[in-house]
Amino acid sequence: MRRFSVEQNWVATDAIYGTFFGEVMEVSEEGRWGVVVITDSCGNVLDTFDGSAAEFQVSEEWQLADQERPLRCSRRLTS
């Protein structure tokens, strides 16, 4: 089992809703417990997860990312 570490990045991809990113913000109990902020591909915060690393990983939807969270999308103004 992997443990959480601060600034650890996770990624999940859904065929309908796209790619989601999770970044571990806090850890306790030597990484067995943590708070993960979940964002969309533009960096908008969608949710937070507060629980054990085992719970977070059991769904197998989340995989460790080898990249950082993306920068916020720029929005174009249309005239």
N, C-alpha and C positions, 0 to 999 in steps of 0.2 A: 504494500500500500504506500502510495505517495503521501507526503505531508505537505501542508501549506507552508509557504514562505512569503513574506511581505514582498509585494510587487511581482509575484508570480502571475503569469498570464495564461489564460485558458481560452479555448475557442470551441464553439458549437455551431454546426451548420444545419439549417432546416430547409428542405426543398421549397417550401411555400414562403416562409418568413425571412429567409436569408441567413446571414452570419451574425452571430452574437459573440461578444467578448466578455470575459470575466477577469477582473484583476483583484488579487488578494490584497486587502487594505490593512487587516489586523490579524494576528495569530495569537493563540494561547495554547497551553498544555503541550509545549514543544512542537507546535505545528499541527497537532491533531484536530484543532478547532480553529475556525477563522470566519472572517467576514469578507465576502466577495461582492464587488460592485459589478453588475451586469449592464453592458451597454450594447447599442446597435452598432452598425458599421460606420455610423457618423459620429460616434462617441456620446450619443444621448443616453443618459442614465435611464434604464428601464425598470430595474429591480435590484434588490440585494439579497444575498444568501447569507444566513448566519447559522452555521452548524458545523458538523464534523467533516473532515476531508473525505472520510469513507462514504458518508451520505451524498456528498457532492459528486463523487466519482462513480457511484454505483449505477447510475443511469446509463453510463457509457456514452452519453451525448457529449459530454465535455472532455476535451483532450488538451493536454499541455500544448501551449502555442510556442512556436519558436520565433515569434515576432511580438512586438509591442502593440498596444492598442492603437488603432488608426487615429489620425487627427480628425477633428470635426469636419464634416462636409461643408463646403462653401455653398451657399444658396445663391442662385442667380435670380436677379430681379427681372421680370419680364415687363415690357411696356405695351 
